[in-house]
Amino acid sequence: MKMNRLIIMLLACVIYTGCQKITPADDNDSLPRLEEGDDSSDEEQKVFTVEEFRNADLGDRYVWVKGIIVGACSKSIKNAEWMDPFTFDNAILLSDELGDNTEKKVIAIQLRTKAMKNEFGLATNPNNYGRTVAFYGTKQRYLGVPGMKKNVVGGRWLDE
């Protein structure tokens, strides 16, 4: 009888520790290698442009996408802010070219954490407008356009 209780307690501990929620790290050191300009056929190392990312069927695969920050947004692409003063830090909009400010040319990146909002958000940092950045995550529809929503692991500046 005591052995059964011990086994049940052991199983409960294993199940409890195995069911903890795992969240992506916000530490950019934990991000996979980013090799900009690598045109190799290795899809794992490819850095997608905004246009390639919009048109690619990526499933649930984690990928890098790079673009220029051209706006901020919240709730819907209809609320996009394309010029200063910016009032949203919830999401940024990326494009391949500065001035491409239509929903057919941009992707939306959710800034999930306070650290991401502080580093990349346009309301907090209006000088980020026009800077080139790359984000690592999975493709999802966000704010009515392709983008990265819940599974955004992090980002890196490419113009530093």
Backbone as numpy.savetxt, mean C-alpha at the origin, in Angstrom:
# Nx Ny Nz CAx CAy CAz Cx Cy Cz
-7.78 -39.48 33.81 -8.59 -38.29 33.81 -7.73 -37.02 33.81
-6.67 -37.01 34.65 -5.78 -35.86 34.70 -5.04 -35.70 33.37
-4.73 -36.82 32.75 -4.03 -36.77 31.47 -4.92 -36.12 30.40
-6.21 -36.42 30.40 -7.15 -35.82 29.44 -7.21 -34.30 29.63
-7.26 -33.85 30.86 -7.29 -32.40 31.14 -6.00 -31.74 30.65
-4.90 -32.38 30.90 -3.62 -31.84 30.46 -3.57 -31.72 28.93
-4.04 -32.73 28.24 -4.05 -32.71 26.78 -4.99 -31.61 26.27
-6.14 -31.48 26.87 -7.10 -30.45 26.46 -6.52 -29.05 26.69
-5.85 -28.84 27.82 -5.24 -27.54 28.09 -4.11 -27.24 27.09
-3.34 -28.27 26.78 -2.26 -28.11 25.82 -2.82 -27.75 24.44
-3.86 -28.43 24.00 -4.49 -28.14 22.71 -5.08 -26.73 22.69
-5.69 -26.32 23.80 -6.25 -24.96 23.88 -5.15 -23.91 23.73
-4.01 -24.14 24.35 -2.89 -23.21 24.23 -2.37 -23.14 22.80
-2.25 -24.27 22.16 -1.77 -24.32 20.78 -2.75 -23.60 19.86
-4.03 -23.84 20.03 -5.04 -23.19 19.19 -5.03 -21.69 19.43
-4.95 -21.26 20.68 -4.95 -19.85 21.01 -3.76 -19.12 20.39
-2.59 -19.67 20.51 -1.40 -19.01 19.97 -1.36 -19.09 18.45
-1.98 -20.08 17.87 -2.00 -20.22 16.42 -3.02 -19.34 15.74
-3.93 -18.74 16.48 -4.99 -17.94 15.91 -4.78 -16.44 16.10
-3.63 -16.02 16.48 -3.39 -14.60 16.67 -3.35 -13.90 15.32
-3.90 -12.70 15.29 -3.92 -11.92 14.07 -2.51 -11.44 13.74
-2.12 -11.62 12.50 -0.81 -11.17 12.05 -1.03 -9.95 11.17
-0.40 -8.85 11.51 -0.53 -7.64 10.72 0.80 -7.32 10.07
0.74 -6.72 8.89 1.99 -6.37 8.22 2.79 -5.37 9.04
4.08 -5.45 8.95 4.95 -4.54 9.69 4.97 -3.18 9.01
5.11 -2.14 9.81 5.24 -0.80 9.26 6.70 -0.40 9.15
7.57 -1.31 9.50 9.00 -1.04 9.47 9.51 -1.29 8.05
9.99 -0.24 7.40 10.44 -0.38 6.02 11.61 -1.33 5.87
12.33 -1.63 6.95 13.43 -2.58 6.87 12.92 -4.00 6.63
11.64 -4.26 6.93 11.09 -5.59 6.75 10.53 -5.80 5.34
10.52 -4.75 4.53 10.00 -4.86 3.17 10.97 -5.65 2.30
10.43 -6.35 1.30 11.31 -7.08 0.39 12.13 -6.11 -0.45
13.16 -6.63 -1.02 14.10 -5.84 -1.83 13.36 -5.13 -2.96
13.71 -3.89 -3.18 13.14 -3.09 -4.27 14.27 -2.73 -5.20
14.20 -3.25 -6.42 15.24 -2.96 -7.40 14.62 -2.21 -8.55
14.55 -0.89 -8.41 13.98 -0.06 -9.45 14.84 -0.15 -10.69
14.17 -0.16 -11.84 14.89 -0.22 -13.10 15.23 -1.63 -13.53
14.85 -2.62 -12.73 15.11 -4.02 -13.08 14.04 -4.49 -14.05
14.39 -4.66 -15.30 13.44 -5.08 -16.32 13.50 -6.58 -16.57
13.99 -7.34 -15.62 14.11 -8.78 -15.81 12.73 -9.41 -15.90
12.68 -10.61 -16.35 11.40 -11.31 -16.49 10.95 -11.91 -15.17
11.71 -11.75 -14.12 11.36 -12.30 -12.81 10.24 -11.46 -12.20
9.02 -11.98 -12.24 7.85 -11.26 -11.75 7.96 -10.93 -10.26
8.69 -11.70 -9.50 8.82 -11.45 -8.07 9.57 -10.15 -7.79
10.49 -9.76 -8.65 11.29 -8.57 -8.46 10.77 -7.36 -9.24
9.77 -7.55 -10.06 9.27 -6.48 -10.92 8.65 -5.35 -10.10
8.94 -4.12 -10.49 8.30 -2.94 -9.92 7.36 -2.42 -11.00
6.06 -2.46 -10.71 5.06 -2.07 -11.68 4.91 -0.56 -11.75
4.71 -0.03 -12.95 4.30 1.36 -13.10 2.81 1.42 -12.76
2.27 2.62 -12.62 0.84 2.75 -12.32 0.00 2.12 -13.43
0.35 2.39 -14.68 -0.42 1.82 -15.80 -0.34 0.29 -15.81
0.85 -0.27 -15.60 1.00 -1.73 -15.57 0.19 -2.31 -14.42
0.25 -1.67 -13.27 -0.48 -2.13 -12.09 -1.99 -2.10 -12.34
-2.49 -1.03 -12.94 -3.92 -0.90 -13.23 -4.39 -2.03 -14.15
-3.57 -2.41 -15.12 -3.98 -3.38 -16.13 -3.64 -4.83 -15.79
-2.84 -5.06 -14.76 -2.38 -6.42 -14.44 -3.40 -7.19 -13.62
-3.46 -8.48 -13.89 -4.26 -9.39 -13.08 -3.30 -10.05 -12.10
-3.25 -9.53 -10.88 -2.24 -9.95 -9.92 -2.76 -10.91 -8.85
-4.05 -11.12 -8.81 -4.61 -11.99 -7.78 -4.30 -11.43 -6.40
-3.88 -12.28 -5.48 -3.55 -11.87 -4.11 -2.04 -11.70 -3.90
-1.30 -11.65 -4.98 0.15 -11.55 -4.90 0.60 -10.17 -4.42
1.61 -10.13 -3.56 2.20 -8.87 -3.11 3.19 -8.39 -4.17
3.09 -7.12 -4.53 3.96 -6.54 -5.55 4.34 -5.12 -5.16
5.37 -4.60 -5.82 5.75 -3.20 -5.72 5.08 -2.44 -6.85
4.61 -1.22 -6.56 4.12 -0.30 -7.59 4.72 1.06 -7.29
5.19 1.74 -8.35 5.80 3.06 -8.16 5.01 4.10 -8.94
5.02 5.30 -8.41 4.34 6.40 -9.09 4.65 7.73 -8.44
4.09 8.77 -9.02 4.25 10.12 -8.52 2.99 10.49 -7.75
3.16 11.09 -6.58 2.00 11.49 -5.78 1.35 12.70 -6.45
0.09 12.54 -6.88 -0.61 13.59 -7.60 -1.87 14.08 -6.88
-2.20 13.48 -5.74 -3.39 13.93 -5.04 -3.65 13.16 -3.76
-4.67 13.63 -3.05 -5.13 13.01 -1.81 -6.62 12.70 -1.97
-7.11 11.78 -1.15 -8.50 11.38 -1.31 -9.04 10.78 -0.02
-10.37 10.77 0.09 -11.05 10.11 1.19 -12.44 9.69 0.74
-12.84 8.50 1.07 -14.17 7.92 0.84 -14.50 7.56 -0.61
-14.13 8.39 -1.58 -14.44 8.13 -2.98 -13.52 8.96 -3.86
-13.25 8.46 -5.06 -12.42 9.21 -6.01 -13.08 10.54 -6.36
-14.37 10.64 -6.17 -15.09 11.90 -6.43 -14.63 13.00 -5.48
-14.05 12.63 -4.33 -13.56 13.60 -3.34 -12.07 13.90 -3.51
-11.50 13.51 -4.62 -10.06 13.69 -4.82 -9.67 15.16 -4.76
-8.54 15.39 -4.12 -7.95 16.73 -4.07 -6.68 16.69 -4.91
-6.61 17.53 -5.93 -5.51 17.49 -6.88 -4.50 18.61 -6.65
-4.80 19.55 -5.76 -3.87 20.64 -5.50 -4.00 21.11 -4.05
-2.93 21.75 -3.57 -2.86 22.28 -2.23 -3.90 23.40 -2.09
-4.61 23.54 -0.99 -4.41 22.86 0.29 -5.08 21.49 0.31
-4.35 20.51 0.83 -4.86 19.15 0.97 -5.43 18.99 2.38
-6.55 18.28 2.47 -7.18 18.08 3.79 -7.24 16.61 4.19
-6.85 15.70 3.30 -6.94 14.27 3.58 -5.57 13.64 3.77
-5.45 12.79 4.77 -4.27 11.95 4.97 -4.65 10.47 4.89
-5.90 10.16 4.54 -6.36 8.77 4.50 -5.77 8.00 3.34
-5.59 8.68 2.22 -5.09 8.01 1.01 -4.40 9.02 0.12
-3.45 8.50 -0.66 -2.81 9.30 -1.69 -3.10 8.68 -3.05
-3.00 9.50 -4.07 -3.23 9.05 -5.43 -1.91 9.11 -6.17
-1.59 8.03 -6.88 -0.35 7.94 -7.65 -0.65 7.88 -9.13
0.24 8.45 -9.93 0.14 8.40 -11.37 1.55 8.23 -11.95
1.62 7.91 -13.23 2.92 7.79 -13.87 3.50 9.15 -14.24
2.63 10.15 -14.39 3.09 11.49 -14.77 2.41 12.54 -13.92
3.15 13.55 -13.55 2.59 14.67 -12.81 1.56 15.36 -13.70
0.40 15.63 -13.17 -0.67 16.26 -13.95 -1.70 15.26 -14.45
-1.42 13.96 -14.39 -2.44 12.96 -14.73 -3.40 12.87 -13.55
-4.45 13.64 -13.61 -5.36 13.69 -12.48 -6.79 13.31 -12.87
-6.89 12.18 -13.56 -8.21 11.62 -13.85 -8.26 10.21 -13.26
-9.45 9.77 -12.95 -9.57 8.45 -12.31 -9.11 7.31 -13.21
-8.98 7.54 -14.50 -8.49 6.50 -15.42 -6.98 6.42 -15.47
-6.28 7.35 -14.80 -4.82 7.39 -14.83 -4.17 7.19 -13.47
-4.96 7.09 -12.40 -4.39 7.03 -11.05 -4.74 5.73 -10.34
-3.98 5.47 -9.29 -4.32 4.41 -8.34 -4.36 5.05 -6.95
-5.09 4.43 -6.05 -5.23 4.94 -4.68 -4.48 4.03 -3.72
-3.74 4.64 -2.81 -3.00 3.89 -1.79 -3.53 4.30 -0.42
-4.07 3.34 0.33 -4.55 3.62 1.68 -3.36 3.79 2.62
-3.37 4.87 3.37 -2.35 5.10 4.40 -2.94 4.59 5.71
-2.69 3.31 5.99 -3.35 2.57 7.06 -2.98 3.02 8.47
-1.76 3.38 8.66 -1.28 3.65 10.02 -0.93 5.12 10.19
-0.82 5.51 11.44 -0.43 6.88 11.74 0.96 7.19 11.17
1.85 6.21 11.26 3.21 6.41 10.73 3.17 6.64 9.22
2.35 5.89 8.49 2.23 6.08 7.04 1.62 7.44 6.73
0.60 7.84 7.48 -0.02 9.15 7.27 0.98 10.27 7.53
1.78 10.12 8.58 2.77 11.15 8.91 3.87 11.25 7.86
4.22 10.13 7.25 5.31 10.16 6.25 4.83 10.52 4.85
3.68 9.97 4.43 3.26 10.10 3.04 2.05 11.01 2.82
1.25 11.27 3.85 0.02 12.04 3.70 0.25 13.46 3.22
-0.63 13.93 2.35 -0.48 15.27 1.78 -1.01 16.37 2.69
-1.97 16.09 3.54 -2.44 17.12 4.47 -1.33 17.44 5.47
-0.63 16.40 5.92 0.49 16.59 6.86 1.73 17.11 6.16
1.97 16.63 4.93 3.20 16.98 4.18 2.85 17.41 2.75
2.35 18.62 2.56 2.00 19.04 1.19 3.19 19.03 0.23
4.41 19.07 0.76 5.60 19.02 -0.10 5.82 17.65 -0.72
5.06 16.64 -0.29 5.15 15.32 -0.91 4.52 15.29 -2.30
3.71 16.30 -2.61 3.10 16.37 -3.93 4.21 16.40 -4.99
4.09 15.51 -5.97 5.07 15.44 -7.06 6.27 14.55 -6.77
6.34 13.98 -5.57 7.46 13.09 -5.25 7.18 11.67 -5.75
8.24 10.95 -6.03 8.13 9.57 -6.52 8.29 8.60 -5.36
7.40 7.62 -5.30 7.34 6.69 -4.19 6.96 5.31 -4.72
7.29 4.28 -3.96 6.87 2.91 -4.29 6.20 2.31 -3.06
5.15 1.52 -3.28 4.45 0.83 -2.20 4.41 -0.66 -2.48
4.40 -1.43 -1.40 4.37 -2.88 -1.48 3.07 -3.37 -0.86
2.29 -4.13 -1.62 1.02 -4.65 -1.12 0.30 -5.45 -2.19
-0.98 -5.67 -1.97 -1.79 -6.41 -2.93 -2.77 -5.45 -3.61
-3.10 -5.78 -4.85 -4.01 -4.95 -5.63 -5.45 -5.19 -5.18
-6.14 -4.10 -4.91 -7.56 -4.15 -4.56 -8.23 -2.89 -5.11
-9.52 -2.95 -5.26 -10.26 -1.75 -5.62 -10.38 -0.90 -4.36
-10.06 0.39 -4.48 -10.10 1.29 -3.34 -10.51 2.68 -3.82
-11.49 3.25 -3.18 -12.02 4.58 -3.51 -12.59 4.65 -4.93
-12.94 3.49 -5.50 -13.52 3.45 -6.84 -12.52 3.28 -7.96
-11.23 3.10 -7.62 -10.19 2.89 -8.62 -9.29 1.74 -8.16
-8.47 1.17 -9.05 -7.51 0.17 -8.59 -6.55 0.80 -7.59
-6.05 -0.02 -6.67 -5.10 0.50 -5.70 -4.68 -0.54 -4.69
-4.23 -0.07 -3.56 -3.85 -0.93 -2.44 -4.61 -0.44 -1.23
-5.29 -1.39 -0.56 -6.13 -1.00 0.56 -5.61 -1.60 1.86
-6.15 -2.71 2.26 -5.83 -3.28 3.57 -4.45 -3.92 3.65
-3.96 -4.43 2.56 -2.71 -5.17 2.58 -1.52 -4.34 2.09
-1.48 -3.07 2.50 -0.34 -2.22 2.18 0.69 -2.43 3.28
1.83 -3.02 2.93 2.85 -3.30 3.92 3.65 -2.05 4.25
3.98 -1.27 3.24 4.76 -0.06 3.47 5.20 0.56 2.16
5.95 1.64 2.29 6.41 2.33 1.09 7.82 2.87 1.27
8.40 3.27 0.15 9.75 3.84 0.13 9.79 5.00 -0.86
10.50 6.03 -0.48 10.74 7.15 -1.39 11.76 6.72 -2.43
11.54 7.13 -3.67 12.46 6.80 -4.75 13.24 8.01 -5.22
12.93 9.18 -4.67 13.60 10.39 -5.12 14.58 10.94 -4.09
14.99 10.12 -3.16 15.96 10.58 -2.14 17.36 10.10 -2.49
